[in-house]
Amino acid sequence: MAVNISEIKNKGMQCLVEHMGVVEAELFISIILREQFDYTKWQREYYDAMKPGEFMKNAAEYARLHPFEGQARRVRIEQGEP
């Protein structure tokens, strides 16, 4: 499956506008560009600040609120496995 850059950009913008509105979405993009945002550094700082187990709790809550509806096979990984 080829990745279409234009489609990804459109989906990203639609997501931002849907959740933030047009003005805040545009502001968000301008902030990211202006500050030369380092997503990897931000992600590391964000997750490092979480309390133990908080990520799993949030992921479980998200999964509960957004049940899987696709046709792919779900794989369960036991805690402690890579």
ZITAVEN-V921437 format. One record per backbone hydrogen bond with DSSP energy under -1.0 kcal/mol. NH is the residue of the N-H (numbers start at 0). CO is the residue of the C=O. E is the energy in kcal/mol with one decimal. If there is no record, write none. Layout:
NH&CO&E / NH&CO&E
This chain:
7&3&-2.1 / 8&4&-2.5 / 9&5&-2.5 / 10&6&-2.7 / 11&7&-2.5 / 12&8&-2.5 / 13&9&-2.6 / 14&10&-2.4 / 15&11&-2.4 / 16&12&-2.8 / 17&13&-2.6 / 18&14&-2.1 / 19&15&-2.6 / 20&16&-1.8 / 24&20&-2.1 / 25&21&-2.4 / 26&22&-2.3 / 27&23&-2.8 / 28&24&-2.2 / 29&25&-2.3 / 30&26&-2.4 / 31&27&-2.4 / 32&28&-2.3 / 33&29&-2.5 / 34&30&-2.5 / 36&31&-2.0 / 41&37&-2.6 / 42&38&-3.0 / 43&39&-2.2 / 44&40&-2.4 / 45&41&-2.8 / 46&42&-2.7 / 47&43&-2.4 / 48&44&-1.3 / 49&46&-1.0 / 53&50&-2.2 / 56&52&-2.2 / 57&53&-2.6 / 58&54&-2.8 / 59&55&-2.5 / 60&56&-2.1 / 61&57&-2.4 / 62&58&-2.5 / 63&59&-2.0 / 64&60&-2.2 / 65&61&-2.0 / 80&77&-2.2
